[in-house]
Amino acid sequence: MTRKEAREQVFLVLFQCNFFTDRAPEEILENNLKNGSIKENKFTNQLCSVVFKNMAEINSLIQKYSL
């Protein structure tokens, strides 16, 4: 899997996080891995982990600069 494909997988998980706000992002990632929507990949897991950890700060920056 290329890094581009791994980033696309992360985008898919993050997109779903916006719709399933009652579930933890880690749970959404795990469900996607289990049902085969995304493939197990070290880079995907690392990138998701970093984004999940910093999601509040990322959302704050997006909101600050989107207006």
MOPAC internal coordinates of N, CA, C and O (Angstrom, degrees):
PM7 1SCF
backbone

  N    0.0000 0     0.00 0     0.00 0    0    0    0
  C    1.4459 1     0.00 0     0.00 0    1    0    0
  C    1.5240 1   108.70 1     0.00 0    2    1    0
  O    1.2310 1   121.15 1   -43.74 1    3    2    1
  N    1.3194 1   115.41 1   136.26 1    3    2    1
  C    1.4615 1   119.63 1   178.84 1    5    3    2
  C    1.5253 1   109.78 1   -82.26 1    6    5    3
  O    1.2310 1   121.04 1   -15.91 1    7    6    5
  N    1.3159 1   115.61 1   164.09 1    7    6    5
  C    1.4679 1   119.59 1   177.63 1    9    7    6
  C    1.5311 1   110.59 1   -64.41 1   10    9    7
  O    1.2310 1   120.75 1   145.92 1   11   10    9
  N    1.3209 1   116.17 1   -34.08 1   11   10    9
  C    1.4706 1   120.15 1   177.10 1   13   11   10
  C    1.5273 1   109.81 1   -61.01 1   14   13   11
  O    1.2310 1   120.13 1   134.55 1   15   14   13
  N    1.3094 1   117.35 1   -45.45 1   15   14   13
  C    1.4659 1   121.02 1   179.03 1   17   15   14
  C    1.5300 1   110.93 1   -64.47 1   18   17   15
  O    1.2310 1   120.49 1   141.88 1   19   18   17
  N    1.3182 1   116.66 1   -38.12 1   19   18   17
  C    1.4618 1   120.47 1   177.93 1   21   19   18
  C    1.5231 1   110.58 1   -64.63 1   22   21   19
  O    1.2310 1   120.26 1   138.20 1   23   22   21
  N    1.3367 1   117.11 1   -41.80 1   23   22   21
  C    1.4735 1   120.33 1   177.75 1   25   23   22
  C    1.5259 1   110.94 1   -64.33 1   26   25   23
  O    1.2310 1   120.07 1   143.71 1   27   26   25
  N    1.3308 1   117.48 1   -36.29 1   27   26   25
  C    1.4626 1   120.72 1   176.71 1   29   27   26
  C    1.5315 1   110.71 1   -63.30 1   30   29   27
  O    1.2310 1   120.44 1   141.63 1   31   30   29
  N    1.3155 1   116.76 1   -38.37 1   31   30   29
  C    1.4547 1   120.97 1   177.36 1   33   31   30
  C    1.5256 1   110.84 1   -64.42 1   34   33   31
  O    1.2310 1   120.50 1   137.71 1   35   34   33
  N    1.3134 1   116.65 1   -42.29 1   35   34   33
  C    1.4633 1   121.02 1   177.88 1   37   35   34
  C    1.5244 1   109.44 1   -62.42 1   38   37   35
  O    1.2310 1   120.24 1   137.44 1   39   38   37
  N    1.3180 1   117.15 1   -42.56 1   39   38   37
  C    1.4620 1   120.69 1   178.50 1   41   39   38
  C    1.5270 1   110.37 1   -59.55 1   42   41   39
  O    1.2310 1   120.10 1   138.09 1   43   42   41
  N    1.3140 1   117.41 1   -41.91 1   43   42   41
  C    1.4622 1   121.76 1   177.96 1   45   43   42
  C    1.5272 1   110.92 1   -58.46 1   46   45   43
  O    1.2310 1   120.54 1   133.51 1   47   46   45
  N    1.3139 1   116.57 1   -46.49 1   47   46   45
  C    1.4665 1   121.19 1   179.95 1   49   47   46
  C    1.5341 1   110.17 1   -64.25 1   50   49   47
  O    1.2310 1   119.97 1   134.95 1   51   50   49
  N    1.3185 1   117.65 1   -45.05 1   51   50   49
  C    1.4616 1   120.85 1  -179.60 1   53   51   50
  C    1.5251 1   111.46 1   -64.63 1   54   53   51
  O    1.2310 1   120.45 1   142.56 1   55   54   53
  N    1.3198 1   116.75 1   -37.44 1   55   54   53
  C    1.4555 1   121.32 1   176.99 1   57   55   54
  C    1.5262 1   109.90 1   -61.35 1   58   57   55
  O    1.2310 1   120.32 1   136.72 1   59   58   57
  N    1.3120 1   116.99 1   -43.28 1   59   58   57
  C    1.4597 1   121.31 1   179.05 1   61   59   58
  C    1.5243 1   111.47 1   -66.54 1   62   61   59
  O    1.2310 1   120.09 1   148.17 1   63   62   61
  N    1.3039 1   117.43 1   -31.83 1   63   62   61
  C    1.4681 1   120.87 1   178.56 1   65   63   62
  C    1.5320 1   111.53 1   -60.11 1   66   65   63
  O    1.2310 1   120.42 1   149.71 1   67   66   65
  N    1.3214 1   116.81 1   -30.29 1   67   66   65
  C    1.4622 1   120.57 1   178.61 1   69   67   66
  C    1.5194 1   112.57 1   -70.08 1   70   69   67
  O    1.2310 1   120.03 1   155.78 1   71   70   69
  N    1.3232 1   117.56 1   -24.22 1   71   70   69
  C    1.4592 1   121.63 1  -178.18 1   73   71   70
  C    1.5205 1   113.02 1   -96.99 1   74   73   71
  O    1.2310 1   120.72 1   149.02 1   75   74   73
  N    1.3161 1   116.23 1   -30.98 1   75   74   73
  C    1.4639 1   121.00 1  -178.70 1   77   75   74
  C    1.5234 1   109.49 1  -107.74 1   78   77   75
  O    1.2310 1   121.05 1  -116.28 1   79   78   77
  N    1.3207 1   115.59 1    63.72 1   79   78   77
  C    1.4609 1   120.82 1  -174.78 1   81   79   78
  C    1.5259 1   112.82 1   -70.08 1   82   81   79
  O    1.2310 1   120.39 1   166.16 1   83   82   81
  N    1.3297 1   116.85 1   -13.84 1   83   82   81
  C    1.4602 1   120.35 1   178.92 1   85   83   82
  C    1.5267 1   111.91 1   -84.29 1   86   85   83
  O    1.2310 1   120.24 1   175.93 1   87   86   85
  N    1.3294 1   117.14 1    -4.07 1   87   86   85
  C    1.4645 1   121.40 1  -179.52 1   89   87   86
  C    1.5299 1   110.10 1  -116.03 1   90   89   87
  O    1.2310 1   121.15 1   -31.91 1   91   90   89
  N    1.3072 1   115.40 1   148.09 1   91   90   89
  C    1.4701 1   120.91 1   178.49 1   93   91   90
  C    1.5325 1   109.35 1   -69.38 1   94   93   91
  O    1.2310 1   120.09 1   -36.23 1   95   94   93
  N    1.3221 1   117.44 1   143.77 1   95   94   93
  C    1.4677 1   120.53 1   178.22 1   97   95   94
  C    1.5311 1   112.53 1   -55.75 1   98   97   95
  O    1.2310 1   120.59 1   142.96 1   99   98   97
  N    1.3195 1   116.47 1   -37.04 1   99   98   97
  C    1.4694 1   120.27 1   179.38 1  101   99   98
  C    1.5277 1   110.78 1   -63.36 1  102  101   99
  O    1.2310 1   120.79 1   144.05 1  103  102  101
  N    1.3249 1   116.10 1   -35.95 1  103  102  101
  C    1.4644 1   120.82 1   178.54 1  105  103  102
  C    1.5277 1   110.36 1   -67.18 1  106  105  103
  O    1.2310 1   120.54 1   139.71 1  107  106  105
  N    1.3169 1   116.57 1   -40.29 1  107  106  105
  C    1.4656 1   121.18 1   178.53 1  109  107  106
  C    1.5205 1   109.94 1   -63.91 1  110  109  107
  O    1.2310 1   120.29 1   136.96 1  111  110  109
  N    1.3210 1   117.05 1   -43.04 1  111  110  109
  C    1.4622 1   121.09 1   176.48 1  113  111  110
  C    1.5209 1   110.42 1   -59.77 1  114  113  111
  O    1.2310 1   120.34 1   131.58 1  115  114  113
  N    1.3150 1   116.95 1   -48.42 1  115  114  113
  C    1.4632 1   121.62 1  -178.77 1  117  115  114
  C    1.5322 1   111.26 1   -61.24 1  118  117  115
  O    1.2310 1   120.11 1   137.76 1  119  118  117
  N    1.3189 1   117.40 1   -42.24 1  119  118  117
  C    1.4656 1   120.67 1   178.82 1  121  119  118
  C    1.5248 1   111.70 1   -62.72 1  122  121  119
  O    1.2310 1   120.48 1   139.71 1  123  122  121
  N    1.3311 1   116.69 1   -40.29 1  123  122  121
  C    1.4599 1   120.47 1   177.86 1  125  123  122
  C    1.5218 1   111.84 1   -65.44 1  126  125  123
  O    1.2310 1   120.46 1   143.20 1  127  126  125
  N    1.3168 1   116.73 1   -36.80 1  127  126  125
  C    1.4626 1   120.34 1   177.04 1  129  127  126
  C    1.5292 1   110.54 1   -67.09 1  130  129  127
  O    1.2310 1   120.68 1   137.56 1  131  130  129
  N    1.3362 1   116.30 1   -42.44 1  131  130  129
  C    1.4665 1   120.87 1  -178.50 1  133  131  130
  C    1.5195 1   112.47 1   -66.25 1  134  133  131
  O    1.2310 1   120.18 1   138.61 1  135  134  133
  N    1.3334 1   117.26 1   -41.39 1  135  134  133
  C    1.4643 1   118.82 1  -175.98 1  137  135  134
  C    1.5296 1   113.23 1   -87.81 1  138  137  135
  O    1.2310 1   120.22 1  -179.57 1  139  138  137
  N    1.3254 1   117.18 1     0.43 1  139  138  137
  C    1.4628 1   121.37 1   174.96 1  141  139  138
  C    1.5228 1   114.80 1    83.36 1  142  141  139
  O    1.2310 1   120.03 1  -171.09 1  143  142  141
  N    1.3189 1   117.54 1     8.91 1  143  142  141
  C    1.4679 1   119.91 1   177.90 1  145  143  142
  C    1.5229 1   111.44 1   -64.76 1  146  145  143
  O    1.2310 1   121.25 1   146.04 1  147  146  145
  N    1.3277 1   115.21 1   -33.96 1  147  146  145
  C    1.4625 1   120.44 1   174.68 1  149  147  146
  C    1.5192 1   108.56 1  -131.09 1  150  149  147
  O    1.2310 1   121.24 1   -20.84 1  151  150  149
  N    1.3147 1   115.23 1   159.16 1  151  150  149
  C    1.4618 1   121.36 1  -178.48 1  153  151  150
  C    1.5263 1   109.98 1   -97.74 1  154  153  151
  O    1.2310 1   121.25 1   -32.31 1  155  154  153
  N    1.3135 1   115.22 1   147.69 1  155  154  153
  C    1.4649 1   121.28 1   175.79 1  157  155  154
  C    1.5249 1   108.39 1   -63.20 1  158  157  155
  O    1.2310 1   120.96 1   -52.01 1  159  158  157
  N    1.3243 1   115.77 1   127.99 1  159  158  157
  C    1.4515 1   121.29 1  -178.62 1  161  159  158
  C    1.5196 1   108.57 1  -155.38 1  162  161  159
  O    1.2310 1   120.33 1   -47.88 1  163  162  161
  N    1.3251 1   116.97 1   132.12 1  163  162  161
  C    1.4585 1   121.59 1  -177.39 1  165  163  162
  C    1.5295 1   111.69 1   -60.06 1  166  165  163
  O    1.2310 1   120.12 1   135.53 1  167  166  165
  N    1.3299 1   117.38 1   -44.47 1  167  166  165
  C    1.4604 1   120.94 1  -179.00 1  169  167  166
  C    1.5328 1   110.57 1   -64.34 1  170  169  167
  O    1.2310 1   120.25 1   137.64 1  171  170  169
  N    1.3277 1   117.12 1   -42.36 1  171  170  169
  C    1.4702 1   120.98 1   177.96 1  173  171  170
  C    1.5210 1   110.12 1   -59.14 1  174  173  171
  O    1.2310 1   120.38 1   132.98 1  175  174  173
  N    1.3155 1   116.87 1   -47.02 1  175  174  173
  C    1.4658 1   121.11 1   179.74 1  177  175  174
  C    1.5243 1   111.78 1   -61.68 1  178  177  175
  O    1.2310 1   120.49 1   136.82 1  179  178  177
  N    1.3163 1   116.67 1   -43.18 1  179  178  177
  C    1.4648 1   120.52 1  -179.94 1  181  179  178
  C    1.5259 1   111.22 1   -64.96 1  182  181  179
  O    1.2310 1   120.66 1   135.14 1  183  182  181
  N    1.3234 1   116.34 1   -44.86 1  183  182  181
  C    1.4599 1   120.30 1  -178.31 1  185  183  182
  C    1.5289 1   110.77 1   -65.71 1  186  185  183
  O    1.2310 1   120.35 1   137.37 1  187  186  185
  N    1.3262 1   116.94 1   -42.63 1  187  186  185
  C    1.4704 1   120.27 1   176.69 1  189  187  186
  C    1.5266 1   110.11 1   -60.14 1  190  189  187
  O    1.2310 1   120.47 1   135.76 1  191  190  189
  N    1.3114 1   116.71 1   -44.24 1  191  190  189
  C    1.4606 1   121.31 1  -178.78 1  193  191  190
  C    1.5276 1   111.16 1   -59.51 1  194  193  191
  O    1.2310 1   120.28 1   134.55 1  195  194  193
  N    1.3184 1   117.08 1   -45.45 1  195  194  193
  C    1.4672 1   121.23 1  -179.79 1  197  195  194
  C    1.5227 1   110.81 1   -65.19 1  198  197  195
  O    1.2310 1   120.49 1   136.48 1  199  198  197
  N    1.3230 1   116.67 1   -43.52 1  199  198  197
  C    1.4625 1   119.87 1  -179.37 1  201  199  198
  C    1.5241 1   110.27 1   -66.06 1  202  201  199
  O    1.2310 1   119.99 1   135.58 1  203  202  201
  N    1.3449 1   117.62 1   -44.42 1  203  202  201
  C    1.4606 1   120.86 1   179.48 1  205  203  202
  C    1.5266 1   110.66 1   -59.08 1  206  205  203
  O    1.2310 1   121.02 1   137.85 1  207  206  205
  N    1.3158 1   115.65 1   -42.15 1  207  206  205
  C    1.4642 1   121.48 1  -178.33 1  209  207  206
  C    1.5325 1   111.45 1   -63.89 1  210  209  207
  O    1.2310 1   120.67 1   145.35 1  211  210  209
  N    1.3240 1   116.32 1   -34.65 1  211  210  209
  C    1.4618 1   121.19 1  -174.75 1  213  211  210
  C    1.5281 1   113.34 1  -109.33 1  214  213  211
  O    1.2310 1   119.99 1  -163.00 1  215  214  213
  N    1.3231 1   117.62 1    17.00 1  215  214  213
  C    1.4537 1   121.18 1  -173.38 1  217  215  214
  C    1.5307 1   113.13 1   -59.69 1  218  217  215
  O    1.2310 1   119.59 1   139.24 1  219  218  217
  N    1.3093 1   118.39 1   -40.76 1  219  218  217
  C    1.4632 1   120.64 1  -179.48 1  221  219  218
  C    1.5319 1   110.55 1   -62.41 1  222  221  219
  O    1.2310 1   120.31 1   135.10 1  223  222  221
  N    1.3169 1   117.01 1   -44.90 1  223  222  221
  C    1.4644 1   120.82 1   179.30 1  225  223  222
  C    1.5282 1   111.25 1   -66.26 1  226  225  223
  O    1.2310 1   120.24 1   138.95 1  227  226  225
  N    1.3253 1   117.14 1   -41.05 1  227  226  225
  C    1.4693 1   121.29 1   178.68 1  229  227  226
  C    1.5199 1   110.14 1   -61.95 1  230  229  227
  O    1.2310 1   120.37 1   133.10 1  231  230  229
  N    1.3360 1   116.90 1   -46.90 1  231  230  229
  C    1.4656 1   120.49 1   179.19 1  233  231  230
  C    1.5225 1   111.54 1   -62.33 1  234  233  231
  O    1.2310 1   120.58 1   142.07 1  235  234  233
  N    1.3218 1   116.49 1   -37.93 1  235  234  233
  C    1.4665 1   120.40 1   178.01 1  237  235  234
  C    1.5297 1   111.41 1   -62.76 1  238  237  235
  O    1.2310 1   120.45 1   136.58 1  239  238  237
  N    1.3223 1   116.75 1   -43.42 1  239  238  237
  C    1.4724 1   120.68 1   179.07 1  241  239  238
  C    1.5218 1   111.42 1   -66.86 1  242  241  239
  O    1.2310 1   120.44 1   140.38 1  243  242  241
  N    1.3217 1   116.75 1   -39.62 1  243  242  241
  C    1.4717 1   119.88 1   178.17 1  245  243  242
  C    1.5162 1   109.61 1   -62.23 1  246  245  243
  O    1.2310 1   120.72 1   133.81 1  247  246  245
  N    1.3294 1   116.22 1   -46.19 1  247  246  245
  C    1.4580 1   119.22 1  -179.35 1  249  247  246
  C    1.5295 1   110.99 1   -64.63 1  250  249  247
  O    1.2310 1   119.84 1   140.23 1  251  250  249
  N    1.3078 1   117.91 1   -39.77 1  251  250  249
  C    1.4591 1   121.94 1  -178.48 1  253  251  250
  C    1.5275 1   111.55 1   -62.06 1  254  253  251
  O    1.2310 1   120.23 1   137.06 1  255  254  253
  N    1.3326 1   117.17 1   -42.94 1  255  254  253
  C    1.4518 1   120.95 1  -174.02 1  257  255  254
  C    1.5270 1   114.05 1   -96.43 1  258  257  255
  O    1.2310 1   119.74 1   177.87 1  259  258  257
  N    1.3190 1   118.10 1    -2.13 1  259  258  257
  C    1.4575 1   119.25 1  -178.83 1  261  259  258
  C    1.5153 1   112.56 1   -90.55 1  262  261  259
  O    1.2310 1   119.88 1   171.04 1  263  262  261
  N    1.2939 1   117.83 1    -8.96 1  263  262  261
  C    1.4672 1   120.14 1  -179.24 1  265  263  262
  C    1.4948 1   112.81 1   -94.71 1  266  265  263
  O    1.2310 1   120.10 1   180.00 1  267  266  265

